[in-house]
Amino acid sequence: QVQLVESGGGLVQAGGSLRLSCAASGSIFSINIVGWYRQVPGKQREFVAAITSGGTTNYADFVKGRFTISRDHAKNTVYLSMNSLKPEDTAVYYCKAEVQYYTGSYVTSGDYWGQGTQVTVSS
């Protein structure tokens, strides 16, 4: 009933910028916390940033001052603006959303993940 689609990844040189998008669609009632995570092969997925429905943000220490998370409620979309990118930021980036959605006349909650978008930062 809910789909999350990430976009905006790509190849960028060190010091460059990218903006990732996470768009939610489906029978959505509301979207609560949305987070960005990243994963490199052989390592666990790690938290990058999150934003609540009220706009409160939280960041991993390694991205503070470089990344900014924001959201557009009207578009059901959350963004991750990434500046001053480093080669160690190379990873597949995933968004995760806590969503309340309609199932018939009821509202149900669930956590959803997107399919991921590759970010590659060259040195």
C-alpha positions in Angstrom: 0.0 0.0 0.0 3.0 2.3 0.4 6.1 2.7 -1.8 9.2 4.7 -1.1 11.4 5.6 -4.1 14.9 7.2 -3.7 16.5 9.2 -6.4 19.3 11.6 -6.9 22.4 9.4 -6.4 25.3 9.4 -8.8 29.0 9.9 -9.2 30.6 13.1 -7.8 34.1 14.3 -7.1 35.2 14.9 -3.5 34.0 18.2 -2.3 31.0 18.1 -4.5 27.3 18.0 -3.7 24.3 15.8 -4.3 20.6 16.0 -3.2 18.8 12.8 -2.6 15.0 12.5 -2.7 12.7 10.0 -1.0 9.2 10.1 -2.3 6.4 8.2 -0.7 3.2 7.2 -2.5 0.2 5.1 -1.8 -2.8 5.3 0.5 -1.0 7.5 2.9 -2.6 9.0 6.0 0.5 10.5 7.5 4.2 10.1 7.5 6.0 10.3 10.9 9.7 9.9 11.2 11.8 9.5 8.0 15.4 8.5 8.1 18.3 8.1 5.8 20.7 5.2 6.2 23.7 4.1 4.2 25.4 0.8 3.6 28.6 -0.3 2.0 29.3 -3.9 1.0 30.4 -6.0 3.9 29.3 -3.5 6.5 26.1 -3.0 8.5 23.6 -0.3 7.4 24.2 2.8 9.4 22.1 5.8 10.4 22.8 9.1 8.6 20.0 11.5 9.4 16.3 11.7 10.4 13.5 14.2 10.5 10.2 14.0 12.4 6.8 15.2 11.1 7.3 18.4 13.2 10.7 19.1 11.5 13.0 18.0 14.3 16.2 16.7 12.9 19.0 14.4 14.0 22.3 13.6 12.4 25.1 11.2 12.7 28.2 12.9 13.9 30.1 12.1 10.7 27.7 14.2 8.6 27.0 17.1 10.9 27.6 20.4 9.2 27.8 18.7 5.8 24.4 17.1 5.2 20.9 18.6 5.7 17.6 16.7 5.9 14.4 18.4 5.0 10.9 17.5 4.0 8.0 18.7 1.8 4.8 17.5 3.4 2.7 18.4 0.4 4.8 16.2 -1.8 5.3 13.4 0.7 9.0 13.8 0.0 12.1 14.0 2.2 15.4 15.3 0.9 19.0 14.8 1.9 21.3 17.6 0.7 24.9 16.4 0.9 27.7 18.9 0.6 31.5 18.6 1.0 31.3 15.0 0.0 34.1 12.7 0.9 35.2 9.3 -0.7 34.1 7.7 2.6 30.5 8.8 1.9 30.4 6.3 -0.9 27.5 3.9 -0.2 24.0 2.9 -1.2 21.7 5.3 0.6 18.3 4.2 1.8 15.4 6.0 3.2 13.1 4.5 5.8 9.7 6.0 6.8 7.2 5.3 9.5 3.9 5.6 7.7 0.3 5.5 8.6 -1.8 4.3 5.7 -5.4 3.4 4.9 -6.5 -0.2 4.6 -10.1 0.1 3.8 -11.7 2.3 6.4 -8.9 1.7 8.9 -5.5 3.3 9.4 -2.5 1.1 9.9 1.1 1.9 10.7 4.2 0.3 9.2 7.8 0.9 8.5 8.9 1.0 4.9 12.3 1.1 3.1 13.1 2.3 -0.3 15.2 0.4 -2.8 18.3 2.5 -2.3 20.3 4.9 -4.5 24.1 4.6 -5.1 26.3 7.5 -4.2 29.9 7.3 -5.3 32.4 10.0 -4.4 35.7 9.9 -6.3 38.9 11.3 -4.8 
